[in-house]
Amino acid sequence: MTTVVAAIIQRDSRILIGQRKDLGHHPLKWEFPGGKVEPGETPEAALIRELQEELGIHARIDRELMRYEYQYPGRSRILLIFYRVVDFDGEPRNLDFDQIRWEQPELLRSYDFLEGDTQFVAQVPGLISEA
């Protein structure tokens, strides 16, 4: 099973989300920054690497918020792990998305998120307020 990590990056009560480019799997869907864990890599190390590649920041992982398995049609099951990030060095830059946006947690449901992320998105306001 492939493990995929995602960052819930907070700043001033907003969360950073990215829209995929109009190519490849799931074009123009919204997601949280992150990606696949490579062999021999911890999920936290993978997320730090992915955030450097996608946003040019060096993040410090706060804690895990949620994990669950998901399977896209015709694909292998994946384990999704969502981590809270409240501290990072550098200013996030769009290095890999069609666009990035800081958004209020309660408005995330209005975005066309990846199907694998929708279970998490439905619970974001409560998870963030508990943190």
PLY file of the C-alpha trace (Angstrom):
ply
format ascii 1.0
element vertex 131
property float x
property float y
property float z
element edge 130
property int vertex1
property int vertex2
end_header
0.00 0.00 0.00
1.25 3.48 -0.88
1.32 6.05 1.91
0.44 9.63 1.00
1.04 12.53 3.38
-0.69 15.90 3.39
0.07 19.14 5.22
-2.55 21.26 6.91
-0.54 24.49 6.95
-2.11 27.21 9.08
-1.55 30.94 9.13
-3.88 33.54 10.64
-6.74 31.00 10.90
-6.43 30.11 7.20
-5.25 26.88 5.58
-3.06 26.62 2.48
-4.56 24.60 -0.38
-3.34 23.98 -3.91
-5.08 23.30 -7.19
-3.55 20.62 -9.39
-2.44 21.57 -12.86
-4.65 20.74 -15.84
-2.79 17.52 -16.68
-2.15 14.06 -15.23
-4.39 12.42 -12.66
-7.24 14.51 -11.22
-6.70 17.74 -13.22
-7.66 21.00 -11.48
-8.78 19.25 -8.28
-7.88 20.97 -5.01
-5.68 19.27 -2.45
-3.47 19.86 0.54
0.26 20.07 -0.24
2.12 16.78 0.18
2.73 13.56 -1.69
3.91 9.97 -1.66
6.24 8.54 0.95
9.30 7.05 -0.76
10.85 3.72 0.32
12.97 4.12 3.46
11.39 7.49 4.29
9.26 8.27 7.34
5.94 10.00 6.67
7.18 13.12 8.44
10.39 13.23 6.41
8.39 12.74 3.21
6.14 15.66 4.09
9.09 17.93 4.84
10.63 16.97 1.47
7.36 17.45 -0.43
6.76 20.89 1.08
10.27 21.95 0.09
9.65 20.74 -3.48
6.11 22.12 -3.87
6.28 25.35 -1.84
9.94 26.08 -1.13
9.46 26.05 2.65
11.08 24.10 5.46
8.20 22.96 7.67
8.14 21.67 11.22
5.48 19.01 11.63
3.27 19.63 14.66
1.22 16.40 14.89
-0.92 13.94 13.01
-4.55 15.02 12.67
-6.08 12.02 10.91
-5.34 8.92 8.85
-7.48 6.58 6.80
-7.34 4.33 3.76
-8.87 5.25 0.40
-9.04 3.62 -3.01
-9.59 5.45 -6.27
-11.38 3.35 -8.93
-8.94 1.07 -10.74
-6.05 1.97 -8.44
-4.38 0.38 -5.41
-5.45 1.38 -1.90
-3.57 4.28 -0.32
-3.06 5.32 3.28
-3.66 9.05 3.69
-2.04 10.78 6.67
-2.83 14.44 7.42
-0.39 16.45 9.55
-0.76 19.85 11.15
1.96 22.38 10.29
1.96 25.69 12.15
5.60 26.68 11.82
7.83 26.90 8.77
10.77 28.85 7.38
10.36 30.76 4.15
7.32 32.14 2.35
5.22 29.54 0.49
5.71 29.87 -3.26
3.78 28.02 -5.93
6.36 25.64 -7.41
4.05 22.80 -8.46
0.36 23.81 -8.61
-1.95 25.64 -10.99
-2.60 27.98 -8.06
-2.33 28.09 -4.26
-4.67 29.85 -1.88
-5.05 30.58 1.83
-8.63 29.75 2.78
-10.89 29.76 5.84
-11.43 26.19 7.13
-15.22 26.49 6.98
-15.07 27.36 3.25
-13.03 24.32 2.18
-16.17 22.29 1.45
-16.99 24.66 -1.42
-13.85 23.58 -3.33
-13.66 20.61 -5.71
-11.22 18.55 -3.63
-9.71 15.20 -4.54
-12.17 12.47 -3.63
-9.63 10.98 -1.21
-9.49 14.26 0.74
-13.24 14.84 1.11
-13.58 12.78 4.31
-10.90 14.96 5.91
-12.28 18.23 4.48
-15.67 17.48 6.06
-14.02 17.44 9.50
-11.46 20.24 9.15
-13.22 23.01 11.12
-13.60 20.77 14.17
-10.10 19.35 13.92
-8.50 22.78 13.62
-10.46 24.27 16.53
-9.37 21.37 18.76
-5.69 21.91 17.96
0 1
1 2
2 3
3 4
4 5
5 6
6 7
7 8
8 9
9 10
10 11
11 12
12 13
13 14
14 15
15 16
16 17
17 18
18 19
19 20
20 21
21 22
22 23
23 24
24 25
25 26
26 27
27 28
28 29
29 30
30 31
31 32
32 33
33 34
34 35
35 36
36 37
37 38
38 39
39 40
40 41
41 42
42 43
43 44
44 45
45 46
46 47
47 48
48 49
49 50
50 51
51 52
52 53
53 54
54 55
55 56
56 57
57 58
58 59
59 60
60 61
61 62
62 63
63 64
64 65
65 66
66 67
67 68
68 69
69 70
70 71
71 72
72 73
73 74
74 75
75 76
76 77
77 78
78 79
79 80
80 81
81 82
82 83
83 84
84 85
85 86
86 87
87 88
88 89
89 90
90 91
91 92
92 93
93 94
94 95
95 96
96 97
97 98
98 99
99 100
100 101
101 102
102 103
103 104
104 105
105 106
106 107
107 108
108 109
109 110
110 111
111 112
112 113
113 114
114 115
115 116
116 117
117 118
118 119
119 120
120 121
121 122
122 123
123 124
124 125
125 126
126 127
127 128
128 129
129 130
